[in-house]
Amino acid sequence: MTDVTPEERRLYACADACFIGQNVYLFCASEGLATVFRGSVDGPKLGQHLRLSDQQFVTFAQTRLSARLKRCQDVDFLIAAQVSCCA
């Protein structure tokens, strides 16, 4: 995508990440899993742990909650981080 601005590329990347998150959400629902799509994630820190390139960034994260827990802060583990590329 060379004919759009970097801001537009970031917008498209975030929209794509939302579609991915919706698919993960639907899968989790079909398997009886609770999931949370998270926008408030430390993207740069998570990106370092994932060893992303300078052209990649974390847009959102998605977590699965343990069936026995009811609160979002009791997150069991990270299912996926939506990573986008603006190259």
N, C-alpha and C positions, 0 to 999 in steps of 0.2 A: 504494500500500500504506500506508494510514493506520491500519490496525487492528493493526499489529505494532510492536514497539519498534525503535529504531535499530539495536540489536545484532542483532536477528533479520533486519532488512533487509540488514545487512552480510553476515550468514551466507548468506542466499539469493543475494546478489550474487556471493559467492565460489563458491558451488555452480554458478551459471550460468556463471561464467567457466571453471570446470573442464570443463563440458560443451563449451564453445566450444573450449577447448584440446585436448580429445580429438578433436573433429572436425578441427582443423588437423593434429593428429598423424596421424590416419588418412589425410588427404589427402596429407601429406608422404610417408608410407609407400607409398601407392599410386603416387607419382611418383618413388620411389627417393631421396628426400631424407632426410637425418638432421635431427632436430629435438630441442630440449630445452625442456621446460616449466619455467619458472623461478619459484620462490617468493621467492628472495632477490634482490630487485631494489629499487633505491632508488625506491620509489613516488612520494614527494613530488617528487624531482628530475625523474623521467620525466614526472610530471604537469605540471610547469612547462613542460617542453619541448613537451608536447602541448597546452598552454594549456587545461587542464581547468578547469571551473567549481569553485566551492567545494563543490558537491554531488556532484562526481564524484571518483573515486579509482582508482588503478591497483591491481588485485588481483594479477595475475601478468603475466609476459611470456613470450614464446615466441620462440626463435631457431632459425635454420637453420644447421647446420654445413656447412662446405665439405666436399665429398666427399673431398678429398685430406687433410683434417685429422682427427685422431683424438681430440684433447683438447678438453674443453669450453671451456677458456679461449681457444681459437682461434676464437672466434665470428666468423662471416662478417658477419652483419647481423641486425637485429631484424626478424622477420616481423610480429609483432603484439603489442600490449599489450592485455590484457583490461582494459577500463575499465568501471567500474560506477557507477551513480548511486543515491544514497540519498535522493532528493528525495521 
